[in-house]
Amino acid sequence: MQAYEAQRAKQAAISSASWLGLTAHDAAVLHNSNTLTLRLQPCDVLARVTPAAHQCAKLEVDVAQRLAEVGSPVAALESPQVFVRGDYVVTFWTYYEPVTTRSLSNAEYVGALERLHAGMRKVDLPTPHFTDRVSEAQTLVADPARTPDLADPDRVFLASTLDRLRRAVGESGRAEQLLHGEPHPGNLLLTRTGALFIDFETCCRGPIEFDLAHAPDEVGDHYPNIDHRLLRDCRTLVLAMITAWRWDRDDQFPDGRQLGIEWLNQLREKVTAQSG
């Protein structure tokens, strides 16, 4: 969020916290992207604030609540309520002090993801399909007004890659289930109570390999009973998707345009290597 948006979002979080009976005089920014993540003080609660026009807060809360009920490794809600404050939606979560004395091992990562997926198989909620997320990237690439700096040859290449891999993954025949959607290291906390997943606004349905494509290679490669060819296709598909998002004229990712250039080159190398 831009500075003026972030300030309004902070006020929305503090106002909502007060309604819950939480004492919040200050809000420290922990992460700023499309969603603003705040640590409220002195109540020491985590607030997530999202623009109302782009939020999936109700789905995120419902998924997290159901996963907690079946014992999955997820961050706990402070409140199941979803607050709408003007242009913003606010949700409240338990704040966990991160463990900084050691790093998360690959075995811990694999184990946490296995337990998350096992819990997700017990959750039956209407969620988007992974192809819906691919479609969002395809729509972005197809609209020069939204991606004005994307050169025509790159646009054609990115569009064809997204289309080809969407079909390849979608027609793989692998069993599908509820997925986190983006279980990358930034969405996994190492806490005193163990490894916990956060950020469920990207939940979707699809093959497990689509989730594994967001994790480090050492994690995906050691996850049991996976289709390695499908995982390879999913990794390339995910790279194509995140590359498309970096060319969005409204993208606020740090160094996003430079990453867009780098990832486009990486994508060409991957596609060339796989077709060679």
Secondary structure, DSSP 8 states (H G I E B T S, - for coil): --HHHHHHHHHHHHHHHHHHT--EEEEEEEEESSSEEEEEEETTEEEEEEEGGG--HHHHHHHHHHHHHTT-SB--EEEEEEEEETTEEEEEEE------SS---HHHHHHHHHHHHHHHTT------BHHHHHHHHHHHHH-TTTSTTS-HHHHHHHHHHHHHHHHHHHTS----EEE-S---GGGEEEETTEEEE---TT-EEE-HHHHHTTS-HHHHTTSTT--HHHHHHHHHHHHHHHHHHHT-TT--STTHHHHHHHHHHHHHHHHHHHH-
